[in-house]
Amino acid sequence: MSNLLFPGASQALQIKRRRTDRKTGKTTVKTVYAVTSLTAGQATPAQLAGLVRDHWKVEALHHIRDTTFAEDASQLRTRNAPRAMATWRNLAIGALKLSGTTNIAAGLRHNARDPRRPLALLGLT
């Protein structure tokens, strides 16, 4: 596919996402496109769909870190501080998810009300 404007691209994908609003019942369809360096012989359509879904798992984590922890507004910019704080945020999110929490912000508020709760959540009491 030498006519793609992306060096190294082997395939272009068209992805149709259907979303149904639970309140109104209205379904919308959004079409997005992606490119990959994987050839058709290297990845089947099902494998490519799996890669796209895995990518959105990472994006979902970043969304939680930004909306719940305001990570993009952080003033930490030097040395290891940004990476260390991202690690602590990931630990908090992971521990809450493992405990069955579905709303991370609510889980953080619940644990912040009693200093023993985060320790218990981590099995340290």
C-alpha positions as a printed Julia matrix, in Angstrom:
125×3 Matrix{Float64}:
   0.0     0.0    0.0
   2.52    2.59  -1.11
  -0.17    5.23  -1.69
  -0.91    5.64   2.05
   0.47    8.82   3.54
   1.98    6.92   6.49
   5.49    5.49   6.05
   5.57    1.8    6.89
   1.78    1.42   6.77
   0.57   -1.87   5.34
  -3.15   -1.71   6.0
  -5.83    0.87   6.61
  -8.79   -0.07   8.79
 -12.3     1.28   8.93
 -13.92    0.82  12.35
 -17.62    1.41  12.91
 -18.57    1.98  16.53
 -22.19    1.66  17.56
 -23.35    3.28  20.78
 -26.81    3.13  22.27
 -27.79    5.8   24.77
 -29.35    3.96  27.72
 -31.68    6.82  28.56
 -33.07    7.56  25.12
 -32.48    4.24  23.35
 -31.02    6.16  20.4
 -28.2     4.39  18.57
 -25.42    6.37  16.91
 -22.73    5.04  14.62
 -19.28    6.6   14.47
 -16.77    5.66  11.79
 -13.05    5.96  12.57
  -9.97    4.93  10.65
  -6.64    3.43  11.67
  -3.43    2.37   9.97
  -1.07   -0.43  10.88
   2.3    -1.7    9.75
   1.03   -5.28  10.14
   0.31   -7.01   6.86
  -2.82   -9.06   6.23
  -0.67  -12.17   6.67
   0.58  -11.0   10.07
  -2.77  -10.14  11.6
  -6.31  -11.26  10.88
  -9.22   -8.82  11.16
 -10.11  -10.41  14.51
  -6.56   -9.89  15.78
  -6.59   -6.27  14.62
  -9.92   -5.74  16.42
  -8.31   -7.16  19.57
  -5.38   -4.76  19.25
  -7.78   -1.82  18.92
  -9.72   -2.95  22.03
  -6.46   -3.38  23.98
  -5.45    0.14  22.98
  -8.7     1.49  24.45
  -7.99   -0.28  27.75
  -4.85    1.85  28.02
  -6.76    4.98  26.98
  -9.39    4.24  29.64
  -6.67    4.13  32.32
  -5.29    7.47  31.12
  -8.8     8.91  31.15
  -9.28    7.84  34.79
  -5.89    9.25  35.75
  -6.67   12.58  34.1
 -10.28   13.06  35.18
 -10.05   11.63  38.71
  -6.5    12.66  39.61
  -6.2    15.74  37.29
  -2.92   14.3   36.06
  -2.64   16.63  33.07
  -2.77   19.62  35.43
   0.07   18.28  37.56
   2.97   20.67  38.2
   5.43   17.78  38.57
   7.68   17.88  35.52
  11.22   17.01  36.55
  13.31   13.94  37.2
  11.36   10.86  38.33
   8.47   12.66  40.01
   5.95   12.34  37.11
   6.67    8.62  36.68
   6.53    7.98  40.43
   3.18    9.72  40.78
   1.78    7.82  37.76
   2.88    4.6   39.48
   1.09    5.57  42.71
  -2.04    6.47  40.76
  -1.93    3.16  38.9
  -1.52    1.33  42.22
  -4.59    3.07  43.65
  -6.68    2.36  40.54
  -5.54   -1.26  40.37
  -6.17   -1.92  44.07
  -9.65   -0.42  43.85
 -10.5    -2.43  40.72
  -9.25   -5.65  42.32
 -11.51   -4.97  45.3
 -14.51   -4.75  42.96
 -14.84   -0.97  42.88
 -16.4     0.22  39.63
 -16.4     3.96  40.35
 -12.79    4.93  41.08
 -13.61    8.46  42.27
 -16.2     7.15  44.74
 -13.75    4.47  45.9
 -11.08    7.08  46.54
 -13.5     9.23  48.54
 -14.63    6.2   50.56
 -11.04    5.25  51.41
 -10.04    8.83  52.2
 -12.59    9.04  55.02
 -10.73    6.56  57.23
  -6.91    6.19  57.18
  -7.22    2.46  57.96
  -9.23    1.67  54.81
  -6.39    2.08  52.24
  -4.14   -0.13  54.38
  -6.86   -2.77  54.62
  -7.43   -2.55  50.88
  -3.75   -3.35  50.35
  -3.83   -6.13  52.97
  -1.51   -4.24  55.31
  -3.6    -4.38  58.5
